[in-house]
Amino acid sequence: MKTVFKFTLLFVILFALSCTTESTAPVLDGSDAANLLSKSATNKNANAKRVTRPINTNLESDPDPNTDNPCGESLFYGNVTHMGKVTGYTDGSDCHWTEAGTLISSGHEVTIAANGDELWSDGSIEITFPTDGSNIATIEGGSTIVGGTGRFEGATGWFIFENMIYNLDTFHESHTAYGEITY
C-alpha cells in the first residue's frame, strides 16, 4: 500500500510541476508557424539519409506542337518507380548530324510526379534512321539525374534507355529505361 501511495504522490507532484506558468509555450502567428514548418522541412531534407535505389521507367512521348526550338521538344507520360504515374517534357538544347547519318540530340528532361515533385535529368540520344524503307527509327542513349524538387532535391543517378523506337509517320516515341537514383 505504501508503494501505491508513493507512486500516486510522485505523479501528483510531477503533474503539478509540469503545469506551472514557467512551462507555457509561446503563441505563434501564421507567419511564425510557417517559418517554423519550413525550417523543419529543410532540416529534415538536409539530415535525411540518402539511399541509392534502382529506378525503371516506361514512357511514351510526342512532339510538343507549340515549340519553335530547332532541336525539338517533347511531352511525355508514363510510369517511373519512386514516382508512380508521371508527365513531363524535354527540351532539345543541341542537335547535329553525324557522318554516319545518325542524329545526335541532347537536352534537359523534367519528370513530374502526381504530387508535384520533379526529377531533373540531362540526356543524350542517337537516332538511327531506317535504310530498309520502314518508318521506325531506333534510338539509343541515356540520362544523368541532376536534381529535382521535393524528395528528389539533390538527387543524383543515371538512366539507360532501352527498346526506344520512334515512328517517323506519327512522331510517337516509346521506351523503357533502367538505372539508379540516390536521394
MIDOSE-1310 file (N, C-alpha, C; in nm, 2 decimals, decimal comma, always signed):
residues 183
mktv	+0,08/-0,12/+0,00/+0,00/+0,00/+0,00/+0,09/+0,13/+0,00; +0,20/+0,12/+0,07/+0,29/+0,24/+0,08/+0,35/+0,27/-0,06; +0,37/+0,16/-0,14/+0,43/+0,18/-0,28/+0,33/+0,25/-0,36; +0,20/+0,21/-0,36/+0,10/+0,28/-0,44/+0,08/+0,42/-0,40
fkft	+0,09/+0,45/-0,27/+0,08/+0,59/-0,22/+0,20/+0,67/-0,27; +0,32/+0,61/-0,27/+0,44/+0,68/-0,31/+0,43/+0,72/-0,46; +0,38/+0,62/-0,54/+0,37/+0,65/-0,69/+0,26/+0,75/-0,71; +0,15/+0,75/-0,64/+0,05/+0,85/-0,65/+0,10/+0,99/-0,62
llfv	+0,17/+1,00/-0,51/+0,23/+1,12/-0,46/+0,33/+1,18/-0,57; +0,41/+1,09/-0,62/+0,51/+1,13/-0,72/+0,44/+1,18/-0,85; +0,33/+1,11/-0,89/+0,26/+1,15/-1,00/+0,19/+1,29/-0,98; +0,13/+1,32/-0,86/+0,07/+1,44/-0,83/+0,18/+1,56/-0,83
ilfa	+0,29/+1,53/-0,78/+0,40/+1,63/-0,77/+0,45/+1,66/-0,92; +0,47/+1,56/-0,99/+0,52/+1,58/-1,13/+0,41/+1,66/-1,22; +0,29/+1,62/-1,20/+0,18/+1,68/-1,27/+0,17/+1,83/-1,23; +0,18/+1,86/-1,10/+0,17/+2,00/-1,05/+0,29/+2,08/-1,11
lsct	+0,41/+2,02/-1,11/+0,52/+2,10/-1,16/+0,52/+2,12/-1,31; +0,46/+2,03/-1,38/+0,45/+2,05/-1,52/+0,35/+2,15/-1,56; +0,26/+2,19/-1,48/+0,15/+2,28/-1,51/+0,18/+2,42/-1,46; +0,31/+2,45/-1,42/+0,34/+2,59/-1,37/+0,34/+2,68/-1,49
test	+0,33/+2,81/-1,46/+0,33/+2,91/-1,56/+0,46/+2,92/-1,64; +0,57/+2,87/-1,58/+0,70/+2,88/-1,65/+0,71/+2,79/-1,77; +0,62/+2,70/-1,78/+0,62/+2,60/-1,89/+0,53/+2,62/-2,01; +0,47/+2,75/-2,02/+0,38/+2,77/-2,12/+0,46/+2,79/-2,25
apvl	+0,40/+2,75/-2,36/+0,45/+2,76/-2,50/+0,41/+2,90/-2,55; +0,50/+2,96/-2,63/+0,46/+3,09/-2,70/+0,35/+3,06/-2,80; +0,27/+3,17/-2,82/+0,17/+3,16/-2,92/+0,23/+3,21/-3,05; +0,22/+3,13/-3,16/+0,28/+3,17/-3,29/+0,17/+3,22/-3,38
dgsd	+0,20/+3,33/-3,45/+0,11/+3,38/-3,55/+0,13/+3,29/-3,68; +0,05/+3,32/-3,78/+0,06/+3,24/-3,91/+0,20/+3,24/-3,97; +0,27/+3,35/-3,98/+0,40/+3,36/-4,05/+0,50/+3,29/-3,96; +0,50/+3,30/-3,83/+0,59/+3,23/-3,74/+0,58/+3,08/-3,76
aanl	+0,45/+3,03/-3,76/+0,43/+2,89/-3,77/+0,48/+2,84/-3,91; +0,46/+2,92/-4,01/+0,50/+2,88/-4,15/+0,65/+2,87/-4,15; +0,72/+2,97/-4,09/+0,87/+2,97/-4,09/+0,92/+2,85/-4,01; +0,86/+2,82/-3,90/+0,90/+2,70/-3,82/+0,88/+2,57/-3,90
lsks	+0,77/+2,56/-3,97/+0,75/+2,44/-4,05/+0,85/+2,43/-4,17; +0,88/+2,54/-4,23/+0,97/+2,55/-4,34/+1,11/+2,50/-4,29; +1,16/+2,56/-4,17/+1,29/+2,52/-4,12/+1,29/+2,37/-4,09; +1,18/+2,32/-4,04/+1,17/+2,18/-4,00/+1,18/+2,09/-4,13
atnk	+1,11/+2,13/-4,24/+1,12/+2,05/-4,36/+1,26/+2,06/-4,42; +1,32/+2,18/-4,41/+1,46/+2,19/-4,47/+1,56/+2,11/-4,39; +1,55/+2,11/-4,26/+1,64/+2,03/-4,18/+1,61/+1,88/-4,20; +1,49/+1,84/-4,22/+1,46/+1,70/-4,25/+1,52/+1,66/-4,38
nana	+1,51/+1,74/-4,48/+1,58/+1,70/-4,61/+1,73/+1,70/-4,60; +1,78/+1,80/-4,52/+1,93/+1,80/-4,51/+1,98/+1,69/-4,43; +1,91/+1,65/-4,33/+1,95/+1,54/-4,24/+1,91/+1,40/-4,28; +1,83/+1,39/-4,38/+1,78/+1,26/-4,42/+1,89/+1,18/-4,48
krvt	+1,89/+1,05/-4,46/+1,99/+0,96/-4,51/+1,96/+0,93/-4,66; +2,06/+0,96/-4,74/+2,05/+0,94/-4,89/+2,07/+0,79/-4,91; +1,99/+0,73/-5,00/+1,99/+0,59/-5,03/+1,99/+0,57/-5,18; +2,08/+0,48/-5,23/+2,08/+0,45/-5,38/+1,98/+0,33/-5,40
rpin	+1,90/+0,35/-5,50/+1,80/+0,25/-5,53/+1,79/+0,23/-5,68; +1,74/+0,12/-5,73/+1,72/+0,10/-5,87/+1,60/+0,18/-5,92; +1,60/+0,23/-6,04/+1,49/+0,31/-6,09/+1,46/+0,25/-6,24; +1,33/+0,25/-6,27/+1,29/+0,20/-6,40/+1,18/+0,29/-6,45
tnle	+1,17/+0,30/-6,59/+1,07/+0,38/-6,65/+1,00/+0,31/-6,76; +0,88/+0,35/-6,79/+0,81/+0,30/-6,91/+0,73/+0,43/-6,96; +0,79/+0,49/-7,06/+0,74/+0,62/-7,11/+0,71/+0,62/-7,25; +0,62/+0,71/-7,29/+0,58/+0,74/-7,43/+0,59/+0,89/-7,45
sdpd	+0,62/+0,94/-7,57/+0,63/+1,08/-7,59/+0,58/+1,12/-7,73; +0,54/+1,25/-7,74/+0,50/+1,30/-7,87/+0,56/+1,44/-7,88; +0,59/+1,49/-8,00/+0,64/+1,63/-8,01/+0,55/+1,73/-7,95; +0,61/+1,84/-7,89/+0,54/+1,95/-7,84/+0,50/+2,03/-7,96
pntd	+0,37/+2,05/-7,99/+0,32/+2,12/-8,11/+0,34/+2,27/-8,10; +0,38/+2,32/-7,98/+0,39/+2,47/-7,96/+0,53/+2,51/-7,94; +0,63/+2,44/-8,01/+0,77/+2,48/-7,99/+0,82/+2,54/-8,12; +0,92/+2,63/-8,11/+0,99/+2,67/-8,22/+1,14/+2,64/-8,20
npcg	+1,17/+2,55/-8,11/+1,30/+2,50/-8,08/+1,35/+2,42/-8,20; +1,46/+2,45/-8,27/+1,51/+2,37/-8,39/+1,55/+2,23/-8,35; +1,58/+2,21/-8,23/+1,62/+2,07/-8,18/+1,50/+1,99/-8,13; +1,38/+2,06/-8,12/+1,26/+1,99/-8,08/+1,24/+1,99/-7,93
eslf	+1,12/+1,97/-7,89/+1,08/+1,95/-7,76/+0,97/+1,84/-7,76; +0,96/+1,77/-7,65/+0,85/+1,66/-7,65/+0,78/+1,67/-7,51; +0,66/+1,61/-7,51/+0,58/+1,60/-7,39/+0,57/+1,45/-7,37; +0,59/+1,40/-7,25/+0,59/+1,26/-7,22/+0,50/+1,22/-7,11
ygnv	+0,47/+1,09/-7,10/+0,38/+1,04/-6,99/+0,41/+0,89/-6,97; +0,38/+0,84/-6,85/+0,40/+0,70/-6,83/+0,42/+0,67/-6,68; +0,51/+0,58/-6,65/+0,53/+0,54/-6,51/+0,68/+0,54/-6,48; +0,72/+0,58/-6,36/+0,86/+0,58/-6,31/+0,85/+0,53/-6,17
thmg	+0,94/+0,43/-6,14/+0,95/+0,38/-6,00/+0,98/+0,50/-5,91; +0,93/+0,50/-5,79/+0,95/+0,60/-5,69/+0,87/+0,73/-5,71; +0,80/+0,73/-5,83/+0,72/+0,85/-5,87/+0,58/+0,81/-5,90; +0,55/+0,69/-5,95/+0,42/+0,65/-6,00/+0,39/+0,70/-6,14
kvtg	+0,27/+0,74/-6,16/+0,23/+0,80/-6,29/+0,29/+0,94/-6,30; +0,35/+0,96/-6,42/+0,42/+1,09/-6,44/+0,38/+1,15/-6,57; +0,41/+1,28/-6,58/+0,41/+1,36/-6,70/+0,54/+1,43/-6,71; +0,57/+1,49/-6,82/+0,70/+1,57/-6,82/+0,72/+1,62/-6,96
ytdg	+0,84/+1,69/-6,97/+0,88/+1,75/-7,10/+1,03/+1,74/-7,12; +1,07/+1,74/-7,24/+1,21/+1,75/-7,27/+1,23/+1,88/-7,36; +1,34/+1,94/-7,35/+1,38/+2,05/-7,44/+1,52/+2,02/-7,50; +1,52/+2,01/-7,63/+1,64/+1,99/-7,70/+1,73/+2,11/-7,70
sdch	+1,85/+2,09/-7,64/+1,94/+2,21/-7,64/+2,05/+2,20/-7,74; +2,07/+2,08/-7,80/+2,17/+2,07/-7,90/+2,14/+1,95/-7,99; +2,15/+1,96/-8,12/+2,13/+1,85/-8,21/+2,22/+1,87/-8,33; +2,27/+1,76/-8,38/+2,36/+1,76/-8,50/+2,36/+1,63/-8,57
wtea	+2,39/+1,63/-8,70/+2,40/+1,51/-8,78/+2,54/+1,45/-8,77; +2,56/+1,32/-8,77/+2,69/+1,26/-8,78/+2,72/+1,22/-8,92; +2,85/+1,19/-8,95/+2,89/+1,15/-9,08/+2,82/+1,02/-9,12; +2,78/+0,94/-9,02/+2,71/+0,81/-9,04/+2,56/+0,83/-9,07
gtli	+2,51/+0,95/-9,07/+2,37/+0,97/-9,10/+2,28/+0,96/-8,98; +2,34/+0,95/-8,86/+2,25/+0,95/-8,74/+2,24/+1,09/-8,68; +2,13/+1,11/-8,60/+2,11/+1,24/-8,54/+2,14/+1,23/-8,39; +2,23/+1,31/-8,34/+2,26/+1,32/-8,20/+2,18/+1,44/-8,14
ssgh	+2,11/+1,41/-8,04/+2,03/+1,52/-7,97/+2,05/+1,51/-7,82; +2,07/+1,63/-7,76/+2,08/+1,63/-7,61/+1,99/+1,74/-7,56; +1,95/+1,73/-7,43/+1,86/+1,82/-7,37/+1,84/+1,80/-7,23; +1,74/+1,87/-7,17/+1,71/+1,86/-7,03/+1,57/+1,80/-7,02
evti	+1,55/+1,71/-6,93/+1,42/+1,65/-6,90/+1,37/+1,68/-6,77; +1,24/+1,71/-6,76/+1,17/+1,73/-6,63/+1,06/+1,63/-6,62; +1,07/+1,54/-6,52/+0,97/+1,44/-6,49/+0,89/+1,49/-6,37; +0,76/+1,49/-6,38/+0,67/+1,55/-6,28/+0,58/+1,44/-6,22
aang	+0,59/+1,41/-6,09/+0,51/+1,31/-6,03/+0,37/+1,37/-6,00; +0,27/+1,28/-5,97/+0,14/+1,33/-5,94/+0,13/+1,43/-5,82; +0,22/+1,42/-5,73/+0,22/+1,51/-5,61/+0,30/+1,64/-5,64; +0,35/+1,65/-5,76/+0,42/+1,77/-5,80/+0,57/+1,77/-5,78
delw	+0,63/+1,66/-5,72/+0,77/+1,65/-5,71/+0,83/+1,64/-5,85; +0,94/+1,70/-5,87/+1,01/+1,69/-6,00/+1,14/+1,62/-5,99; +1,18/+1,55/-6,10/+1,31/+1,49/-6,12/+1,37/+1,54/-6,24; +1,49/+1,60/-6,23/+1,56/+1,66/-6,34/+1,67/+1,58/-6,39
sdgs	+1,68/+1,57/-6,53/+1,79/+1,49/-6,58/+1,84/+1,56/-6,71; +1,96/+1,53/-6,75/+2,02/+1,58/-6,87/+2,05/+1,45/-6,96; +2,00/+1,45/-7,08/+2,01/+1,33/-7,16/+2,07/+1,35/-7,29; +2,11/+1,24/-7,36/+2,16/+1,25/-7,49/+2,11/+1,12/-7,56
ieit	+2,07/+1,13/-7,69/+2,02/+1,02/-7,76/+2,09/+1,02/-7,90; +2,09/+0,91/-7,97/+2,14/+0,89/-8,10/+2,03/+0,82/-8,18; +1,97/+0,89/-8,28/+1,86/+0,83/-8,36/+1,92/+0,78/-8,49; +1,89/+0,65/-8,51/+1,94/+0,58/-8,63/+1,81/+0,56/-8,72
fptd	+1,82/+0,62/-8,84/+1,70/+0,61/-8,93/+1,71/+0,48/-9,02; +1,59/+0,43/-9,05/+1,59/+0,30/-9,13/+1,64/+0,32/-9,27; +1,70/+0,22/-9,32/+1,75/+0,22/-9,46/+1,68/+0,12/-9,54; +1,58/+0,05/-9,48/+1,50/-0,05/-9,55/+1,36/+0,00/-9,59
gsni	+1,34/+0,13/-9,58/+1,21/+0,18/-9,63/+1,10/+0,18/-9,52; +1,13/+0,13/-9,40/+1,03/+0,12/-9,29/+1,02/+0,26/-9,23; +0,92/+0,28/-9,14/+0,90/+0,41/-9,08/+0,94/+0,41/-8,93; +1,02/+0,31/-8,89/+1,06/+0,31/-8,75/+1,21/+0,33/-8,73
atie	+1,24/+0,44/-8,66/+1,38/+0,47/-8,63/+1,41/+0,41/-8,49; +1,53/+0,37/-8,47/+1,57/+0,32/-8,34/+1,66/+0,43/-8,27; +1,65/+0,43/-8,14/+1,72/+0,53/-8,06/+1,80/+0,46/-7,94; +1,92/+0,51/-7,92/+2,00/+0,47/-7,80/+2,04/+0,59/-7,73
ggst	+2,06/+0,57/-7,60/+2,11/+0,69/-7,52/+2,08/+0,67/-7,37; +2,09/+0,78/-7,30/+2,07/+0,77/-7,16/+2,07/+0,91/-7,10; +2,05/+0,92/-6,97/+2,04/+1,05/-6,90/+2,11/+1,04/-6,77; +2,15/+1,16/-6,72/+2,21/+1,17/-6,59/+2,12/+1,25/-6,50
ivgg	+2,08/+1,20/-6,39/+1,99/+1,27/-6,29/+2,07/+1,38/-6,23; +2,02/+1,50/-6,23/+2,09/+1,62/-6,18/+2,02/+1,70/-6,07; +1,91/+1,64/-6,02/+1,84/+1,71/-5,91/+1,69/+1,69/-5,92; +1,62/+1,78/-5,85/+1,48/+1,78/-5,85/+1,42/+1,87/-5,74
tgrf	+1,29/+1,85/-5,72/+1,22/+1,92/-5,61/+1,16/+1,82/-5,52; +1,12/+1,87/-5,40/+1,06/+1,78/-5,30/+1,15/+1,67/-5,26; +1,11/+1,55/-5,25/+1,20/+1,44/-5,21/+1,32/+1,41/-5,30; +1,31/+1,47/-5,42/+1,42/+1,45/-5,52/+1,52/+1,56/-5,52
egat	+1,51/+1,66/-5,43/+1,61/+1,77/-5,42/+1,74/+1,71/-5,39; +1,84/+1,74/-5,48/+1,97/+1,69/-5,47/+1,99/+1,55/-5,52; +1,89/+1,50/-5,59/+1,90/+1,36/-5,64/+2,01/+1,35/-5,74; +2,08/+1,23/-5,75/+2,18/+1,20/-5,85/+2,15/+1,06/-5,90
gwfi	+2,21/+1,03/-6,01/+2,19/+0,90/-6,07/+2,20/+0,89/-6,22; +2,14/+0,79/-6,28/+2,15/+0,77/-6,43/+2,04/+0,68/-6,48; +2,01/+0,69/-6,61/+1,92/+0,61/-6,68/+1,99/+0,56/-6,81; +1,96/+0,44/-6,85/+2,00/+0,39/-6,98/+1,87/+0,35/-7,05
fenm	+1,85/+0,41/-7,17/+1,72/+0,39/-7,24/+1,73/+0,25/-7,31; +1,62/+0,18/-7,32/+1,61/+0,05/-7,38/+1,48/+0,05/-7,47; +1,48/-0,04/-7,57/+1,36/-0,06/-7,66/+1,30/+0,07/-7,71; +1,39/+0,17/-7,74/+1,34/+0,30/-7,78/+1,32/+0,30/-7,93
iynl	+1,19/+0,33/-7,96/+1,16/+0,34/-8,11/+1,09/+0,47/-8,13; +1,10/+0,51/-8,26/+1,04/+0,64/-8,30/+0,98/+0,62/-8,43; +0,84/+0,65/-8,43/+0,77/+0,63/-8,56/+0,78/+0,76/-8,64; +0,84/+0,74/-8,76/+0,86/+0,86/-8,84/+0,74/+0,92/-8,91
dtfh	+0,63/+0,84/-8,91/+0,50/+0,89/-8,96/+0,42/+0,97/-8,86; +0,41/+0,92/-8,73/+0,34/+0,98/-8,63/+0,42/+1,07/-8,53; +0,55/+1,05/-8,54/+0,65/+1,11/-8,44/+0,63/+1,07/-8,30; +0,56/+0,95/-8,28/+0,54/+0,90/-8,14/+0,66/+0,82/-8,11
esht	+0,70/+0,83/-7,98/+0,82/+0,76/-7,93/+0,78/+0,68/-7,81; +0,84/+0,56/-7,79/+0,82/+0,49/-7,66/+0,95/+0,42/-7,62; +0,97/+0,40/-7,49/+1,09/+0,33/-7,44/+1,07/+0,29/-7,30; +1,16/+0,21/-7,26/+1,18/+0,17/-7,12/+1,32/+0,22/-7,08
ayge	+1,35/+0,23/-6,95/+1,48/+0,26/-6,91/+1,51/+0,20/-6,77; +1,63/+0,18/-6,74/+1,67/+0,13/-6,61/+1,79/+0,21/-6,56; +1,81/+0,22/-6,43/+1,92/+0,29/-6,38/+1,92/+0,29/-6,23; +1,99/+0,39/-6,17/+2,00/+0,40/-6,03/+1,97/+0,55/-5,99
ity	+1,91/+0,57/-5,88/+1,89/+0,70/-5,82/+1,93/+0,71/-5,68; +1,99/+0,82/-5,64/+2,03/+0,84/-5,50/+1,95/+0,96/-5,45; +1,87/+0,95/-5,35/+1,80/+1,07/-5,29/+1,77/+1,04/-5,15
